[in-house]
Amino acid sequence: MISESLKLDKEHKTFGGKLGFYSHQSSTCNSEMKFALKSFVICYLLLVVGNN
């Protein structure tokens, strides 16, 4: 069970998104839990070539 809000410890820009390192105090584990989440945006490049 999370006894406190999530805390953003660090955030890094990566190719196409961000990598965030979070932590929270767990009352169940009686310790600080840490994890990372990757967010990204998918971009498409459309190349249209005309007929000669």
C-alpha positions as a Markdown table, in Angstrom:
| # | Residue | x | y | z |
|---|---|---|---|---|
| 1 | Met | 0.0 | 0.0 | 0.0 |
| 2 | Ile | 1.3 | 3.5 | -0.9 |
| 3 | Ser | 1.3 | 5.6 | 2.2 |
| 4 | Glu | 2.5 | 8.7 | 0.5 |
| 5 | Ser | 2.3 | 10.3 | -2.9 |
| 6 | Leu | 4.6 | 9.4 | -5.7 |
| 7 | Lys | 7.8 | 11.5 | -5.8 |
| 8 | Leu | 9.6 | 12.3 | -9.1 |
| 9 | Asp | 13.3 | 11.9 | -8.2 |
| 10 | Lys | 14.8 | 12.5 | -11.7 |
| 11 | Glu | 13.7 | 12.9 | -15.3 |
| 12 | His | 15.8 | 12.5 | -18.5 |
| 13 | Lys | 14.9 | 13.2 | -22.1 |
| 14 | Thr | 15.4 | 10.2 | -24.3 |
| 15 | Phe | 14.9 | 9.5 | -28.0 |
| 16 | Gly | 11.2 | 10.1 | -28.5 |
| 17 | Gly | 10.2 | 10.6 | -24.9 |
| 18 | Lys | 11.1 | 10.9 | -21.3 |
| 19 | Leu | 12.4 | 8.5 | -18.6 |
| 20 | Gly | 11.2 | 9.3 | -15.1 |
| 21 | Phe | 12.6 | 7.8 | -11.9 |
| 22 | Tyr | 10.0 | 7.8 | -9.1 |
| 23 | Ser | 9.8 | 6.7 | -5.5 |
| 24 | His | 7.2 | 6.3 | -2.7 |
| 25 | Gln | 7.2 | 5.1 | 0.9 |
| 26 | Ser | 5.5 | 1.7 | 1.2 |
| 27 | Ser | 3.8 | 0.9 | 4.5 |
| 28 | Thr | 3.4 | -2.7 | 3.4 |
| 29 | Cys | 7.2 | -3.2 | 2.7 |
| 30 | Asn | 8.2 | -0.7 | 5.4 |
| 31 | Ser | 10.7 | 0.9 | 3.0 |
| 32 | Glu | 11.1 | 3.3 | 0.1 |
| 33 | Met | 10.2 | 1.7 | -3.2 |
| 34 | Lys | 11.8 | 3.0 | -6.5 |
| 35 | Phe | 10.9 | 2.4 | -10.1 |
| 36 | Ala | 11.2 | 4.0 | -13.6 |
| 37 | Leu | 8.6 | 4.8 | -16.2 |
| 38 | Lys | 9.3 | 5.5 | -19.9 |
| 39 | Ser | 6.9 | 7.8 | -21.8 |
| 40 | Phe | 7.2 | 8.3 | -25.5 |
| 41 | Val | 5.5 | 9.9 | -28.5 |
| 42 | Ile | 5.3 | 8.1 | -31.8 |
| 43 | Cys | 5.8 | 10.3 | -34.8 |
| 44 | Tyr | 5.3 | 9.3 | -38.4 |
| 45 | Leu | 7.1 | 10.8 | -41.3 |
| 46 | Leu | 5.1 | 10.6 | -44.5 |
| 47 | Leu | 7.1 | 11.2 | -47.7 |
| 48 | Val | 5.1 | 11.7 | -50.8 |
| 49 | Val | 6.9 | 11.4 | -54.1 |
| 50 | Gly | 5.2 | 12.7 | -57.3 |
| 51 | Asn | 5.1 | 10.7 | -60.6 |
| 52 | Asn | 7.6 | 11.8 | -63.2 |
